[in-house]
Amino acid sequence: MWAEFKHTLHRLRGQAIGWSVGIGIYGLLMAFFYPSMVGMGDLTEEFIAMFPEAIFAFFESIHIIGTPMGYLDVYYFSYLHLVIGILAVSAGAGLLAGDEERGILDLLLAHPVSRTGFFFGRLLALIAALVLVLMVSWLTWVLPAGKVGLELTPLEILLPFLPLLAVLLLFAAIALLLSMVLPAARSAGMVTGALLVGNYLLLGLSNIDERLEMVSSYTPLYYYQGGVAVEGLDGGWLAGLLVAFLLATAGAWFLFLRREIRVGGERSWNLPHLPGRADRDLHR
């Protein structure tokens, strides 16, 4: 398992480094922009008034954007799960099915390694890659915090990253699960990505239309705290996201143990044959 962990982490190093650099640069820019926002003083209200009403549904902390918590939530954590979610979903969908479609998964499994060890070795490598990206993101806020007047301790800044990691792990596991069900890794990635974006939009729209709130309460992002976690982490919500991640992982693992590995290419939908014109002509 550990050999597969190191091998997969080595393969993910380019994505992990690239995303860490990109997210890190953005984090530093936002951190050093914070004094400018605080320096606006009374003009902050006029700045907020420039936004359309609908924007408040997606950025609920915009009214306190001049505070450390509000600033982190609006400018960073309100949509960071969508940005890094691209990495989590794409990597999760191709974690196993990608090599299967390239025709090398059956060769890898021919080595003296159990399917369980192979599965969890790769999954742990993906988790490590996501943790690396988030650790770099955390450092880009912690290191300049004192210089920019962001009056938060390293632990307080760390708290919002925990539910963020839980959400990323959950959607990565969903993509992995769907890759065991759908014909191709790209199908699993597209469906999971649509679920992530759709959940984000549904959550925002539920703040506008109360009738949608009941539906949104059954979705993962309803329990994502974002920057609000700076003032206190909701352990129940975090545990719920982690349990959902474990359930999706268990489902993917179960299906992988019973999977017939193909030698390459994408699967078909295996739809039942519908008689066409040629068949009708044959029966005349």
LOGUKE-521711 format. One record per residue (C-alpha): residue in three letters; x, y, z. Coordinates in Angstrom, 1 decimal. Layout:
LOGUKE-521711
<'ALA'; <X; Y; Z>> ...
END
This chain:
LOGUKE-521711
<'MET'; <0.0; 0.0; 0.0>> <'TRP'; <2.8; 2.4; 0.9>> <'ALA'; <4.6; 1.8; -2.3>> <'GLU'; <1.4; 2.7; -4.2>> <'PHE'; <0.9; 5.7; -1.9>> <'LYS'; <4.4; 7.0; -2.8>> <'HIS'; <3.9; 6.2; -6.5>> <'THR'; <0.6; 8.0; -6.7>> <'LEU'; <1.8; 11.0; -4.7>> <'HIS'; <4.7; 11.3; -7.1>> <'ARG'; <2.3; 11.3; -10.0>> <'LEU'; <0.2; 14.0; -8.3>> <'ARG'; <3.2; 16.2; -7.5>> <'GLY'; <2.8; 18.4; -10.5>> <'GLN'; <-0.9; 19.2; -9.8>> <'ALA'; <-0.2; 19.6; -6.1>> <'ILE'; <2.7; 22.1; -6.7>> <'GLY'; <0.8; 24.0; -9.4>> <'TRP'; <-2.3; 24.4; -7.4>> <'SER'; <-0.3; 25.3; -4.3>> <'VAL'; <1.5; 28.0; -6.1>> <'GLY'; <-1.6; 29.4; -7.7>> <'ILE'; <-3.7; 29.4; -4.6>> <'GLY'; <-0.8; 30.6; -2.5>> <'ILE'; <-0.2; 33.7; -4.7>> <'TYR'; <-3.9; 34.5; -4.6>> <'GLY'; <-3.9; 34.1; -0.8>> <'LEU'; <-1.0; 36.5; -0.4>> <'LEU'; <-2.6; 39.1; -2.7>> <'MET'; <-5.8; 38.9; -0.6>> <'ALA'; <-3.9; 39.1; 2.7>> <'PHE'; <-2.0; 42.2; 1.7>> <'PHE'; <-5.2; 43.8; 0.3>> <'TYR'; <-6.8; 43.6; 3.7>> <'PRO'; <-5.3; 46.9; 5.1>> <'SER'; <-6.8; 48.7; 2.1>> <'MET'; <-10.3; 47.3; 2.9>> <'VAL'; <-10.0; 48.2; 6.6>> <'GLY'; <-8.6; 51.7; 5.7>> <'MET'; <-11.8; 52.4; 3.8>> <'GLY'; <-13.6; 53.0; 7.1>> <'ASP'; <-17.0; 54.6; 6.6>> <'LEU'; <-16.7; 54.1; 2.9>> <'THR'; <-17.1; 50.4; 3.3>> <'GLU'; <-20.9; 50.8; 3.6>> <'GLU'; <-20.9; 52.7; 0.3>> <'PHE'; <-18.8; 50.0; -1.2>> <'ILE'; <-21.2; 47.3; -0.1>> <'ALA'; <-24.2; 49.3; -1.4>> <'MET'; <-22.7; 49.1; -4.9>> <'PHE'; <-23.4; 45.4; -5.1>> <'PRO'; <-26.8; 44.0; -6.3>> <'GLU'; <-29.1; 42.5; -3.7>> <'ALA'; <-28.7; 39.0; -5.1>> <'ILE'; <-25.0; 39.0; -4.3>> <'PHE'; <-25.8; 39.0; -0.6>> <'ALA'; <-27.3; 35.6; -0.9>> <'PHE'; <-24.0; 34.1; -2.0>> <'PHE'; <-21.8; 36.2; 0.3>> <'GLU'; <-23.7; 36.4; 3.6>> <'SER'; <-20.7; 37.9; 5.4>> <'ILE'; <-20.4; 40.9; 3.1>> <'HIS'; <-21.9; 43.2; 5.7>> <'ILE'; <-18.9; 42.5; 8.0>> <'ILE'; <-16.3; 42.5; 5.2>> <'GLY'; <-14.2; 45.0; 7.2>> <'THR'; <-13.6; 42.4; 10.0>> <'PRO'; <-11.1; 39.5; 9.7>> <'MET'; <-13.8; 36.9; 9.7>> <'GLY'; <-16.0; 38.6; 7.2>> <'TYR'; <-13.0; 39.4; 4.9>> <'LEU'; <-11.8; 35.8; 4.9>> <'ASP'; <-15.3; 34.5; 4.3>> <'VAL'; <-16.1; 36.8; 1.4>> <'TYR'; <-12.8; 37.0; -0.4>> <'TYR'; <-11.6; 33.5; 0.2>> <'PHE'; <-13.7; 30.7; 1.7>> <'SER'; <-17.0; 31.6; 0.0>> <'TYR'; <-15.8; 30.1; -3.2>> <'LEU'; <-12.4; 28.4; -2.5>> <'HIS'; <-14.2; 25.0; -2.3>> <'LEU'; <-15.3; 25.5; -5.9>> <'VAL'; <-11.8; 26.4; -7.1>> <'ILE'; <-9.9; 23.6; -5.4>> <'GLY'; <-12.9; 21.4; -6.0>> <'ILE'; <-11.8; 21.2; -9.6>> <'LEU'; <-8.6; 19.4; -8.4>> <'ALA'; <-10.4; 17.1; -6.0>> <'VAL'; <-13.1; 16.1; -8.5>> <'SER'; <-10.8; 15.5; -11.4>> <'ALA'; <-8.2; 13.6; -9.4>> <'GLY'; <-10.9; 11.5; -7.6>> <'ALA'; <-12.6; 10.6; -10.9>> <'GLY'; <-9.4; 9.5; -12.5>> <'LEU'; <-7.7; 7.9; -9.5>> <'LEU'; <-8.5; 4.4; -10.6>> <'ALA'; <-10.6; 4.6; -13.8>> <'GLY'; <-8.0; 6.8; -15.5>> <'ASP'; <-5.4; 4.0; -15.5>> <'GLU'; <-8.1; 1.5; -16.4>> <'GLU'; <-9.0; 3.5; -19.5>> <'ARG'; <-5.3; 3.7; -20.5>> <'GLY'; <-5.1; -0.1; -20.2>> <'ILE'; <-2.5; -0.3; -17.4>> <'LEU'; <-4.6; -0.9; -14.3>> <'ASP'; <-4.8; -4.7; -15.0>> <'LEU'; <-1.0; -4.8; -15.2>> <'LEU'; <-0.6; -2.9; -12.0>> <'LEU'; <-3.0; -5.2; -10.1>> <'ALA'; <-1.0; -8.2; -11.4>> <'HIS'; <1.7; -7.3; -8.9>> <'PRO'; <1.6; -8.8; -5.4>> <'VAL'; <-0.6; -6.2; -3.9>> <'SER'; <-4.2; -6.6; -2.7>> <'ARG'; <-7.0; -4.5; -4.2>> <'THR'; <-7.6; -3.0; -0.8>> <'GLY'; <-4.0; -1.9; -0.4>> <'PHE'; <-4.0; -0.5; -3.9>> <'PHE'; <-7.3; 1.4; -3.4>> <'PHE'; <-6.3; 3.0; -0.1>> <'GLY'; <-2.7; 3.7; -1.1>> <'ARG'; <-4.0; 5.8; -4.0>> <'LEU'; <-6.7; 7.4; -1.9>> <'LEU'; <-4.3; 8.4; 0.9>> <'ALA'; <-2.0; 10.0; -1.8>> <'LEU'; <-4.9; 12.1; -3.0>> <'ILE'; <-5.7; 13.2; 0.5>> <'ALA'; <-2.1; 14.1; 1.1>> <'ALA'; <-2.0; 16.2; -2.1>> <'LEU'; <-5.1; 18.1; -1.0>> <'VAL'; <-3.7; 18.6; 2.5>> <'LEU'; <-0.5; 20.0; 0.9>> <'VAL'; <-2.4; 22.6; -1.1>> <'LEU'; <-4.5; 23.7; 1.9>> <'MET'; <-1.4; 23.9; 4.1>> <'VAL'; <0.3; 26.2; 1.7>> <'SER'; <-3.0; 28.3; 1.5>> <'TRP'; <-3.0; 28.4; 5.3>> <'LEU'; <0.6; 29.6; 5.4>> <'THR'; <-0.1; 32.5; 2.9>> <'TRP'; <-2.5; 33.9; 5.5>> <'VAL'; <-0.5; 33.0; 8.7>> <'LEU'; <2.8; 34.5; 7.7>> <'PRO'; <1.7; 38.0; 6.7>> <'ALA'; <-1.1; 38.2; 9.4>> <'GLY'; <0.9; 40.3; 11.8>> <'LYS'; <2.1; 42.7; 9.1>> <'VAL'; <-1.4; 43.3; 7.6>> <'GLY'; <-3.2; 43.7; 10.9>> <'LEU'; <-5.2; 40.5; 10.5>> <'GLU'; <-5.7; 39.9; 14.2>> <'LEU'; <-6.1; 36.2; 14.2>> <'THR'; <-4.0; 33.4; 15.6>> <'PRO'; <-2.6; 30.6; 13.4>> <'LEU'; <-5.2; 28.2; 15.0>> <'GLU'; <-8.1; 30.6; 14.3>> <'ILE'; <-7.0; 30.8; 10.6>> <'LEU'; <-6.7; 27.0; 10.5>> <'LEU'; <-10.2; 26.4; 11.6>> <'PRO'; <-12.0; 27.3; 8.3>> <'PHE'; <-9.6; 25.0; 6.4>> <'LEU'; <-10.9; 21.9; 8.3>> <'PRO'; <-14.5; 22.0; 6.9>> <'LEU'; <-13.0; 23.0; 3.5>> <'LEU'; <-10.9; 19.9; 3.6>> <'ALA'; <-13.9; 17.8; 4.6>> <'VAL'; <-15.9; 19.1; 1.6>> <'LEU'; <-13.1; 18.5; -0.8>> <'LEU'; <-12.6; 14.9; 0.5>> <'LEU'; <-16.4; 14.3; 0.2>> <'PHE'; <-16.6; 15.4; -3.4>> <'ALA'; <-13.4; 13.6; -4.4>> <'ALA'; <-14.9; 10.4; -2.9>> <'ILE'; <-18.2; 11.0; -4.8>> <'ALA'; <-16.2; 11.3; -8.0>> <'LEU'; <-14.3; 8.1; -7.2>> <'LEU'; <-17.6; 6.3; -6.4>> <'LEU'; <-19.2; 7.5; -9.7>> <'SER'; <-16.1; 6.4; -11.6>> <'MET'; <-16.9; 2.9; -10.5>> <'VAL'; <-20.5; 3.2; -11.8>> <'LEU'; <-20.4; 5.5; -14.9>> <'PRO'; <-18.8; 4.4; -18.2>> <'ALA'; <-15.8; 6.8; -18.0>> <'ALA'; <-13.8; 8.9; -15.6>> <'ARG'; <-14.7; 12.1; -17.5>> <'SER'; <-18.4; 11.3; -17.0>> <'ALA'; <-17.8; 10.9; -13.3>> <'GLY'; <-15.9; 14.1; -13.2>> <'MET'; <-18.5; 16.1; -15.1>> <'VAL'; <-21.4; 14.7; -13.0>> <'THR'; <-19.6; 15.4; -9.7>> <'GLY'; <-18.6; 18.9; -10.8>> <'ALA'; <-22.1; 19.6; -11.8>> <'LEU'; <-23.3; 18.4; -8.3>> <'LEU'; <-20.7; 20.7; -6.6>> <'VAL'; <-21.6; 23.8; -8.7>> <'GLY'; <-25.4; 23.0; -8.5>> <'ASN'; <-25.1; 22.6; -4.7>> <'TYR'; <-23.4; 26.1; -4.5>> <'LEU'; <-26.1; 27.7; -6.6>> <'LEU'; <-28.9; 26.0; -4.7>> <'LEU'; <-27.5; 27.2; -1.4>> <'GLY'; <-27.4; 30.8; -2.6>> <'LEU'; <-30.9; 30.6; -4.2>> <'SER'; <-32.3; 29.2; -1.0>> <'ASN'; <-31.3; 32.4; 0.8>> <'ILE'; <-33.5; 34.2; -1.7>> <'ASP'; <-36.4; 31.7; -1.9>> <'GLU'; <-37.2; 30.1; 1.5>> <'ARG'; <-39.0; 27.3; -0.2>> <'LEU'; <-35.6; 25.9; -1.4>> <'GLU'; <-34.1; 25.9; 2.1>> <'MET'; <-35.6; 22.5; 3.0>> <'VAL'; <-34.0; 21.0; -0.1>> <'SER'; <-30.6; 22.7; 0.5>> <'SER'; <-30.5; 21.4; 4.1>> <'TYR'; <-29.9; 17.9; 2.7>> <'THR'; <-26.9; 18.9; 0.7>> <'PRO'; <-23.2; 18.8; 1.8>> <'LEU'; <-22.5; 22.6; 1.3>> <'TYR'; <-25.3; 23.5; 3.7>> <'TYR'; <-22.9; 22.3; 6.4>> <'TYR'; <-19.9; 24.0; 5.1>> <'GLN'; <-19.0; 26.9; 7.5>> <'GLY'; <-16.5; 28.8; 5.4>> <'GLY'; <-14.7; 31.7; 7.1>> <'VAL'; <-17.4; 31.8; 9.8>> <'ALA'; <-15.5; 28.9; 11.4>> <'VAL'; <-12.9; 31.4; 12.6>> <'GLU'; <-15.2; 32.2; 15.5>> <'GLY'; <-15.9; 28.6; 16.3>> <'LEU'; <-15.9; 25.2; 14.5>> <'ASP'; <-19.2; 23.3; 14.4>> <'GLY'; <-18.0; 19.8; 15.3>> <'GLY'; <-21.3; 18.2; 14.4>> <'TRP'; <-21.3; 19.6; 10.9>> <'LEU'; <-17.6; 18.6; 10.4>> <'ALA'; <-18.3; 15.1; 11.7>> <'GLY'; <-21.3; 14.8; 9.3>> <'LEU'; <-19.2; 15.7; 6.3>> <'LEU'; <-16.5; 13.3; 7.3>> <'VAL'; <-19.0; 10.5; 7.8>> <'ALA'; <-20.4; 11.2; 4.4>> <'PHE'; <-16.9; 11.0; 3.0>> <'LEU'; <-16.3; 7.6; 4.7>> <'LEU'; <-19.6; 6.3; 3.3>> <'ALA'; <-18.8; 7.3; -0.2>> <'THR'; <-15.3; 5.9; 0.1>> <'ALA'; <-16.7; 2.6; 1.5>> <'GLY'; <-19.1; 2.4; -1.5>> <'ALA'; <-16.2; 3.0; -4.0>> <'TRP'; <-14.0; 0.4; -2.2>> <'PHE'; <-16.8; -2.2; -2.3>> <'LEU'; <-17.4; -1.7; -6.0>> <'PHE'; <-13.7; -1.7; -6.8>> <'LEU'; <-13.2; -5.1; -5.0>> <'ARG'; <-15.9; -6.6; -7.3>> <'ARG'; <-15.0; -4.8; -10.4>> <'GLU'; <-14.0; -6.6; -13.6>> <'ILE'; <-11.0; -4.7; -14.9>> <'ARG'; <-11.1; -3.9; -18.6>> <'VAL'; <-7.9; -3.8; -20.6>> <'GLY'; <-8.5; -0.3; -22.0>> <'GLY'; <-10.9; 2.3; -23.4>> <'GLU'; <-14.2; 3.6; -21.9>> <'ARG'; <-17.2; 1.4; -21.1>> <'SER'; <-20.5; 1.7; -22.8>> <'TRP'; <-23.8; 2.4; -21.1>> <'ASN'; <-25.0; -1.1; -22.0>> <'LEU'; <-28.4; 0.1; -22.9>> <'PRO'; <-31.0; -2.5; -24.0>> <'HIS'; <-31.2; -2.9; -27.7>> <'LEU'; <-34.0; -0.9; -29.2>> <'PRO'; <-35.4; -2.5; -32.5>> <'GLY'; <-34.7; -0.2; -35.4>> <'ARG'; <-36.1; 0.0; -38.9>> <'ALA'; <-33.9; -2.8; -40.0>> <'ASP'; <-35.4; -5.1; -37.4>> <'ARG'; <-38.9; -4.1; -38.3>> <'ASP'; <-38.2; -4.8; -42.0>> <'LEU'; <-36.8; -8.2; -41.0>> <'HIS'; <-40.0; -9.2; -39.3>> <'ARG'; <-42.3; -8.2; -42.2>> 
END
